[in-house]
Amino acid sequence: MTTETTPDFAPEAPTTPHLRTLTARMKNPAMVVPGAVKALYGLGQSVQGQGVSASTLELVHLRVSQINGCGWCIDYGMRAARKAGESEDRLAAVSAWRESPFLSDAECAALALAEAMTRIADSSDPVPDDVWAGATRYYDEQALAALVLHIAVTNVYNRLNVTVRQVPGTM
């Protein structure tokens, strides 16, 4: 007769599920305040076709959402990026973009700007000159304006969704 034993190094069985159950506190505030969602959507759409590729905008949206921990926006961004033809390798590379062979120098410059703008409270020089200069190597004033607006709008959506605990995959 043999008995099965658990090796000493085996992890304990989890006592909680791997996914948290999230309940929204309220509807997204942009959906509650008349005209707000239309204004945000319009601002978000205004950056399209202004010199930054749709693919780069999707990657920037994803990175900003990762930094802010916005599950709803990460879910939405991943779906939108896949629908636009983004590869799994490139999507997976966003969180470690500095080390990725899958992203172009222009995309990395946009991601560096996105990180600096999103983490403005984390530095005495929130958007350092070298980060700005890196972006100006690849984007003209029109494209930079679009990129800055896109990053700002993504941060707004992240903050709204995180605050009210918007459930990923809803809305």
C-alpha atoms as a printed R data frame, in Angstrom:
    type eleno elety resid chain resno       x      y       z
1   ATOM     1    CA   MET     A     1   0.000  0.000   0.000
2   ATOM     2    CA   THR     A     2   1.338  3.421  -0.958
3   ATOM     3    CA   THR     A     3   0.332  6.722   0.464
4   ATOM     4    CA   GLU     A     4   0.546 10.022  -1.279
5   ATOM     5    CA   THR     A     5   2.322 12.759   0.551
6   ATOM     6    CA   THR     A     6   2.631 16.414  -0.244
7   ATOM     7    CA   PRO     A     7   6.198 17.631  -0.625
8   ATOM     8    CA   ASP     A     8   7.357 20.157   1.965
9   ATOM     9    CA   PHE     A     9   7.790 22.816  -0.712
10  ATOM    10    CA   ALA     A    10   4.236 22.596  -2.077
11  ATOM    11    CA   PRO     A    11   2.272 25.814  -1.667
12  ATOM    12    CA   GLU     A    12  -0.802 25.812   0.500
13  ATOM    13    CA   ALA     A    13  -4.129 25.782  -1.245
14  ATOM    14    CA   PRO     A    14  -5.446 29.307  -1.651
15  ATOM    15    CA   THR     A    15  -8.227 30.266   0.714
16  ATOM    16    CA   THR     A    16  -9.564 33.005  -1.565
17  ATOM    17    CA   PRO     A    17 -10.328 32.895  -5.260
18  ATOM    18    CA   HIS     A    18  -7.682 34.253  -7.631
19  ATOM    19    CA   LEU     A    19 -10.063 36.917  -8.890
20  ATOM    20    CA   ARG     A    20 -11.485 39.558  -6.619
21  ATOM    21    CA   THR     A    21 -15.186 40.133  -6.735
22  ATOM    22    CA   LEU     A    22 -15.691 43.778  -7.542
23  ATOM    23    CA   THR     A    23 -18.905 45.689  -7.084
24  ATOM    24    CA   ALA     A    24 -19.251 49.134  -8.600
25  ATOM    25    CA   ARG     A    25 -19.974 51.914  -6.127
26  ATOM    26    CA   MET     A    26 -22.038 53.803  -8.675
27  ATOM    27    CA   LYS     A    27 -22.292 54.351 -12.409
28  ATOM    28    CA   ASN     A    28 -19.349 56.033 -14.045
29  ATOM    29    CA   PRO     A    29 -19.707 59.741 -13.164
30  ATOM    30    CA   ALA     A    30 -19.347 60.686 -16.839
31  ATOM    31    CA   MET     A    31 -22.528 58.704 -17.461
32  ATOM    32    CA   VAL     A    32 -24.373 60.479 -14.634
33  ATOM    33    CA   VAL     A    33 -23.505 64.126 -15.345
34  ATOM    34    CA   PRO     A    34 -25.352 65.290 -18.476
35  ATOM    35    CA   GLY     A    35 -23.014 65.894 -21.403
36  ATOM    36    CA   ALA     A    36 -19.887 64.632 -19.651
37  ATOM    37    CA   VAL     A    37 -19.482 61.341 -21.498
38  ATOM    38    CA   LYS     A    38 -20.061 63.061 -24.832
39  ATOM    39    CA   ALA     A    39 -17.404 65.662 -23.990
40  ATOM    40    CA   LEU     A    40 -14.859 63.052 -22.877
41  ATOM    41    CA   TYR     A    41 -15.575 60.883 -25.906
42  ATOM    42    CA   GLY     A    42 -15.210 63.871 -28.208
43  ATOM    43    CA   LEU     A    43 -11.905 64.842 -26.665
44  ATOM    44    CA   GLY     A    44 -10.701 61.265 -26.927
45  ATOM    45    CA   GLN     A    45 -11.699 61.038 -30.583
46  ATOM    46    CA   SER     A    46 -10.102 64.378 -31.453
47  ATOM    47    CA   VAL     A    47  -6.608 62.883 -31.175
48  ATOM    48    CA   GLN     A    48  -7.237 60.347 -33.936
49  ATOM    49    CA   GLY     A    49  -5.444 61.121 -37.199
50  ATOM    50    CA   GLN     A    50  -3.240 63.819 -35.690
51  ATOM    51    CA   GLY     A    51   0.126 62.195 -36.364
52  ATOM    52    CA   VAL     A    52   0.196 59.392 -33.787
53  ATOM    53    CA   SER     A    53  -0.689 55.938 -35.056
54  ATOM    54    CA   ALA     A    54  -3.781 54.282 -33.658
55  ATOM    55    CA   SER     A    55  -1.546 51.414 -32.549
56  ATOM    56    CA   THR     A    56   0.678 53.737 -30.505
57  ATOM    57    CA   LEU     A    57  -2.372 55.340 -28.920
58  ATOM    58    CA   GLU     A    58  -3.637 51.889 -27.900
59  ATOM    59    CA   LEU     A    59  -0.285 50.975 -26.348
60  ATOM    60    CA   VAL     A    60  -0.140 54.275 -24.466
61  ATOM    61    CA   HIS     A    61  -3.702 53.770 -23.187
62  ATOM    62    CA   LEU     A    62  -2.758 50.324 -21.936
63  ATOM    63    CA   ARG     A    63   0.413 51.499 -20.161
64  ATOM    64    CA   VAL     A    64  -1.282 54.433 -18.438
65  ATOM    65    CA   SER     A    65  -4.094 52.120 -17.332
66  ATOM    66    CA   GLN     A    66  -1.576 49.598 -15.976
67  ATOM    67    CA   ILE     A    67   0.167 52.292 -13.939
68  ATOM    68    CA   ASN     A    68  -3.140 53.516 -12.526
69  ATOM    69    CA   GLY     A    69  -4.424 50.017 -11.826
70  ATOM    70    CA   CYS     A    70  -7.620 50.528 -13.794
71  ATOM    71    CA   GLY     A    71  -8.882 47.019 -14.469
72  ATOM    72    CA   TRP     A    72 -11.783 48.282 -16.575
73  ATOM    73    CA   CYS     A    73  -9.497 50.316 -18.836
74  ATOM    74    CA   ILE     A    74  -6.930 47.512 -19.111
75  ATOM    75    CA   ASP     A    75  -9.658 45.082 -20.157
76  ATOM    76    CA   TYR     A    76 -11.125 47.581 -22.608
77  ATOM    77    CA   GLY     A    77  -7.697 48.544 -23.946
78  ATOM    78    CA   MET     A    78  -6.607 44.950 -24.496
79  ATOM    79    CA   ARG     A    79  -9.822 44.180 -26.383
80  ATOM    80    CA   ALA     A    80  -9.559 47.328 -28.507
81  ATOM    81    CA   ALA     A    81  -5.893 46.705 -29.280
82  ATOM    82    CA   ARG     A    82  -6.540 43.099 -30.299
83  ATOM    83    CA   LYS     A    83  -9.451 44.194 -32.467
84  ATOM    84    CA   ALA     A    84  -7.118 46.704 -34.136
85  ATOM    85    CA   GLY     A    85  -4.688 43.857 -34.920
86  ATOM    86    CA   GLU     A    86  -2.165 44.266 -32.113
87  ATOM    87    CA   SER     A    87  -0.163 41.101 -31.424
88  ATOM    88    CA   GLU     A    88  -0.076 39.361 -28.058
89  ATOM    89    CA   ASP     A    89   3.719 39.792 -27.979
90  ATOM    90    CA   ARG     A    90   3.446 43.563 -28.304
91  ATOM    91    CA   LEU     A    91   0.629 43.793 -25.758
92  ATOM    92    CA   ALA     A    92   2.589 41.696 -23.269
93  ATOM    93    CA   ALA     A    93   5.649 43.889 -23.842
94  ATOM    94    CA   VAL     A    94   3.942 47.120 -22.760
95  ATOM    95    CA   SER     A    95   4.509 46.604 -19.031
96  ATOM    96    CA   ALA     A    96   8.271 46.132 -19.635
97  ATOM    97    CA   TRP     A    97   8.565 48.328 -22.722
98  ATOM    98    CA   ARG     A    98  12.138 49.469 -21.975
99  ATOM    99    CA   GLU     A    99  13.377 45.911 -22.520
100 ATOM   100    CA   SER     A   100  11.130 44.924 -25.400
101 ATOM   101    CA   PRO     A   101  12.344 44.137 -28.913
102 ATOM   102    CA   PHE     A   102   8.716 44.302 -30.133
103 ATOM   103    CA   LEU     A   103   8.243 48.073 -29.842
104 ATOM   104    CA   SER     A   104   9.693 50.835 -32.015
105 ATOM   105    CA   ASP     A   105  11.780 53.723 -30.713
106 ATOM   106    CA   ALA     A   106   8.872 56.087 -31.420
107 ATOM   107    CA   GLU     A   107   6.487 53.899 -29.414
108 ATOM   108    CA   CYS     A   108   8.975 53.766 -26.544
109 ATOM   109    CA   ALA     A   109   9.270 57.566 -26.588
110 ATOM   110    CA   ALA     A   110   5.467 57.821 -26.384
111 ATOM   111    CA   LEU     A   111   5.395 55.325 -23.516
112 ATOM   112    CA   ALA     A   112   8.115 57.248 -21.641
113 ATOM   113    CA   LEU     A   113   6.047 60.432 -21.977
114 ATOM   114    CA   ALA     A   114   2.929 58.567 -20.846
115 ATOM   115    CA   GLU     A   115   4.696 57.273 -17.745
116 ATOM   116    CA   ALA     A   116   6.106 60.681 -16.852
117 ATOM   117    CA   MET     A   117   2.740 62.419 -17.281
118 ATOM   118    CA   THR     A   118   0.923 59.730 -15.309
119 ATOM   119    CA   ARG     A   119   3.412 59.745 -12.438
120 ATOM   120    CA   ILE     A   120   3.748 63.520 -12.087
121 ATOM   121    CA   ALA     A   121   3.620 63.393  -8.291
122 ATOM   122    CA   ASP     A   122   6.482 60.898  -8.123
123 ATOM   123    CA   SER     A   123   9.234 63.267  -9.237
124 ATOM   124    CA   SER     A   124  10.483 66.792  -8.584
125 ATOM   125    CA   ASP     A   125  10.864 67.040 -12.386
126 ATOM   126    CA   PRO     A   126   7.589 65.425 -13.495
127 ATOM   127    CA   VAL     A   127   8.253 65.413 -17.249
128 ATOM   128    CA   PRO     A   128  12.036 65.602 -17.575
129 ATOM   129    CA   ASP     A   129  13.596 67.371 -20.543
130 ATOM   130    CA   ASP     A   130  15.145 64.132 -21.821
131 ATOM   131    CA   VAL     A   131  11.722 62.445 -21.917
132 ATOM   132    CA   TRP     A   132  10.223 65.421 -23.750
133 ATOM   133    CA   ALA     A   133  13.190 65.562 -26.145
134 ATOM   134    CA   GLY     A   134  12.783 61.856 -26.852
135 ATOM   135    CA   ALA     A   135   9.169 62.412 -27.847
136 ATOM   136    CA   THR     A   136  10.055 65.404 -30.042
137 ATOM   137    CA   ARG     A   137  12.427 63.197 -32.047
138 ATOM   138    CA   TYR     A   138   9.458 61.249 -33.386
139 ATOM   139    CA   TYR     A   139   6.438 63.532 -33.100
140 ATOM   140    CA   ASP     A   140   5.819 67.040 -34.392
141 ATOM   141    CA   GLU     A   141   3.822 69.626 -32.438
142 ATOM   142    CA   GLN     A   142   0.449 68.399 -33.734
143 ATOM   143    CA   ALA     A   143   1.238 64.792 -32.853
144 ATOM   144    CA   LEU     A   144   2.667 65.773 -29.455
145 ATOM   145    CA   ALA     A   145  -0.487 67.727 -28.682
146 ATOM   146    CA   ALA     A   146  -2.568 64.674 -29.598
147 ATOM   147    CA   LEU     A   147  -0.366 62.387 -27.519
148 ATOM   148    CA   VAL     A   148  -0.498 64.663 -24.459
149 ATOM   149    CA   LEU     A   149  -4.289 64.946 -24.742
150 ATOM   150    CA   HIS     A   150  -4.645 61.182 -25.166
151 ATOM   151    CA   ILE     A   151  -2.553 60.517 -22.064
152 ATOM   152    CA   ALA     A   152  -4.544 63.079 -20.085
153 ATOM   153    CA   VAL     A   153  -7.911 61.675 -21.189
154 ATOM   154    CA   THR     A   154  -6.798 58.143 -20.364
155 ATOM   155    CA   ASN     A   155  -5.798 59.337 -16.893
156 ATOM   156    CA   VAL     A   156  -9.244 60.919 -16.464
157 ATOM   157    CA   TYR     A   157 -11.010 57.697 -17.443
158 ATOM   158    CA   ASN     A   158  -8.713 55.687 -15.149
159 ATOM   159    CA   ARG     A   159  -9.394 57.920 -12.193
160 ATOM   160    CA   LEU     A   160 -13.143 57.845 -12.742
161 ATOM   161    CA   ASN     A   161 -13.260 54.065 -13.106
162 ATOM   162    CA   VAL     A   162 -10.918 53.295 -10.213
163 ATOM   163    CA   THR     A   163 -12.769 55.653  -7.868
164 ATOM   164    CA   VAL     A   164 -16.187 54.131  -8.510
165 ATOM   165    CA   ARG     A   165 -14.788 50.607  -8.906
166 ATOM   166    CA   GLN     A   166 -16.065 50.110 -12.419
167 ATOM   167    CA   VAL     A   167 -16.214 46.364 -13.056
168 ATOM   168    CA   PRO     A   168 -14.052 45.207 -15.971
169 ATOM   169    CA   GLY     A   169 -16.084 43.981 -18.918
170 ATOM   170    CA   THR     A   170 -19.148 46.084 -18.083
171 ATOM   171    CA   MET     A   171 -20.691 49.211 -19.573
